[in-house]
Amino acid sequence: MLNPLFRTLVKVAVASLVVGTIMAHFGITAEQLMREVGLSTERIQEYARQGFAWAWPNVLLGSIVIIPIWFVVFLFRPPGKSSSD
């Protein structure tokens, strides 16, 4: 399961590097793009804080249910079965 995820992340990183290099060649910067869209670094940081403040309690609440269920399923799994099969 981790292999396809890792391959996808590498592909996204390489594509981002290529596009970023091409944009830098033409003199386009992140600051210019943010100014055109009407964003500032402070506003992006505030959006990130608000998103984290909303998501973190929900992640904790969900984990209170999910982790015990996962543990019970893990305990009652048939012997000899590995997740790599």
C-alpha positions as YAML, in Angstrom:
chain: A
units: angstrom
residues:
- id: 1
  name: MET
  ca: [0.00, 0.00, 0.00]
- id: 2
  name: LEU
  ca: [2.78, 2.41, 0.77]
- id: 3
  name: ASN
  ca: [4.51, 1.82, -2.55]
- id: 4
  name: PRO
  ca: [1.78, 3.38, -4.79]
- id: 5
  name: LEU
  ca: [1.44, 6.30, -2.39]
- id: 6
  name: PHE
  ca: [5.19, 6.89, -2.39]
- id: 7
  name: ARG
  ca: [5.36, 6.67, -6.19]
- id: 8
  name: THR
  ca: [2.54, 9.22, -6.50]
- id: 9
  name: LEU
  ca: [4.26, 11.61, -4.09]
- id: 10
  name: VAL
  ca: [7.51, 11.33, -6.05]
- id: 11
  name: LYS
  ca: [5.68, 12.01, -9.34]
- id: 12
  name: VAL
  ca: [4.00, 15.09, -7.86]
- id: 13
  name: ALA
  ca: [7.32, 16.34, -6.47]
- id: 14
  name: VAL
  ca: [9.12, 15.88, -9.81]
- id: 15
  name: ALA
  ca: [6.28, 17.56, -11.76]
- id: 16
  name: SER
  ca: [6.28, 20.46, -9.29]
- id: 17
  name: LEU
  ca: [10.05, 20.83, -9.66]
- id: 18
  name: VAL
  ca: [9.82, 20.89, -13.47]
- id: 19
  name: VAL
  ca: [6.96, 23.42, -13.54]
- id: 20
  name: GLY
  ca: [8.65, 25.58, -10.89]
- id: 21
  name: THR
  ca: [11.89, 25.59, -12.86]
- id: 22
  name: ILE
  ca: [10.08, 26.62, -16.05]
- id: 23
  name: MET
  ca: [8.20, 29.40, -14.23]
- id: 24
  name: ALA
  ca: [11.42, 30.67, -12.61]
- id: 25
  name: HIS
  ca: [13.04, 30.76, -16.05]
- id: 26
  name: PHE
  ca: [10.31, 33.17, -17.18]
- id: 27
  name: GLY
  ca: [10.70, 35.29, -14.03]
- id: 28
  name: ILE
  ca: [7.44, 34.28, -12.37]
- id: 29
  name: THR
  ca: [7.68, 34.16, -8.58]
- id: 30
  name: ALA
  ca: [5.40, 32.86, -5.85]
- id: 31
  name: GLU
  ca: [5.04, 36.39, -4.47]
- id: 32
  name: GLN
  ca: [3.78, 37.65, -7.83]
- id: 33
  name: LEU
  ca: [1.22, 34.86, -8.09]
- id: 34
  name: MET
  ca: [0.00, 35.42, -4.54]
- id: 35
  name: ARG
  ca: [-0.33, 39.16, -5.16]
- id: 36
  name: GLU
  ca: [-2.35, 38.51, -8.34]
- id: 37
  name: VAL
  ca: [-4.75, 36.23, -6.46]
- id: 38
  name: GLY
  ca: [-5.00, 38.67, -3.56]
- id: 39
  name: LEU
  ca: [-3.28, 36.58, -0.91]
- id: 40
  name: SER
  ca: [-0.48, 37.38, 1.50]
- id: 41
  name: THR
  ca: [1.72, 35.10, 3.55]
- id: 42
  name: GLU
  ca: [-0.06, 36.27, 6.69]
- id: 43
  name: ARG
  ca: [-3.47, 35.39, 5.24]
- id: 44
  name: ILE
  ca: [-2.26, 31.94, 4.15]
- id: 45
  name: GLN
  ca: [-0.85, 31.32, 7.64]
- id: 46
  name: GLU
  ca: [-4.17, 32.36, 9.17]
- id: 47
  name: TYR
  ca: [-6.08, 30.01, 6.85]
- id: 48
  name: ALA
  ca: [-3.71, 27.19, 7.83]
- id: 49
  name: ARG
  ca: [-4.23, 27.93, 11.55]
- id: 50
  name: GLN
  ca: [-8.01, 27.98, 11.12]
- id: 51
  name: GLY
  ca: [-7.93, 24.71, 9.17]
- id: 52
  name: PHE
  ca: [-5.77, 23.04, 11.80]
- id: 53
  name: ALA
  ca: [-7.97, 24.37, 14.62]
- id: 54
  name: TRP
  ca: [-10.99, 22.83, 12.89]
- id: 55
  name: ALA
  ca: [-9.38, 19.52, 11.87]
- id: 56
  name: TRP
  ca: [-7.44, 18.58, 15.02]
- id: 57
  name: PRO
  ca: [-10.44, 18.09, 17.37]
- id: 58
  name: ASN
  ca: [-12.21, 16.07, 14.67]
- id: 59
  name: VAL
  ca: [-9.17, 13.84, 14.18]
- id: 60
  name: LEU
  ca: [-8.96, 13.22, 17.91]
- id: 61
  name: LEU
  ca: [-12.67, 12.50, 18.15]
- id: 62
  name: GLY
  ca: [-12.53, 10.04, 15.25]
- id: 63
  name: SER
  ca: [-9.47, 8.30, 16.66]
- id: 64
  name: ILE
  ca: [-11.35, 7.64, 19.91]
- id: 65
  name: VAL
  ca: [-13.63, 5.37, 17.87]
- id: 66
  name: ILE
  ca: [-11.32, 4.07, 15.13]
- id: 67
  name: ILE
  ca: [-8.30, 2.98, 17.21]
- id: 68
  name: PRO
  ca: [-10.22, 0.62, 19.54]
- id: 69
  name: ILE
  ca: [-12.07, -0.91, 16.56]
- id: 70
  name: TRP
  ca: [-8.79, -1.42, 14.71]
- id: 71
  name: PHE
  ca: [-7.23, -2.99, 17.82]
- id: 72
  name: VAL
  ca: [-10.11, -5.48, 18.26]
- id: 73
  name: VAL
  ca: [-9.95, -6.44, 14.57]
- id: 74
  name: PHE
  ca: [-6.16, -6.82, 14.88]
- id: 75
  name: LEU
  ca: [-6.53, -9.09, 17.92]
- id: 76
  name: PHE
  ca: [-9.10, -11.39, 16.31]
- id: 77
  name: ARG
  ca: [-7.39, -11.67, 12.95]
- id: 78
  name: PRO
  ca: [-6.65, -15.27, 11.89]
- id: 79
  name: PRO
  ca: [-3.09, -16.35, 12.76]
- id: 80
  name: GLY
  ca: [-0.52, -16.50, 10.02]
- id: 81
  name: LYS
  ca: [-2.09, -13.74, 7.99]
- id: 82
  name: SER
  ca: [0.22, -10.85, 7.29]
- id: 83
  name: SER
  ca: [-0.79, -7.53, 5.81]
- id: 84
  name: SER
  ca: [1.69, -7.99, 2.94]
- id: 85
  name: ASP
  ca: [-0.19, -11.02, 1.52]
...
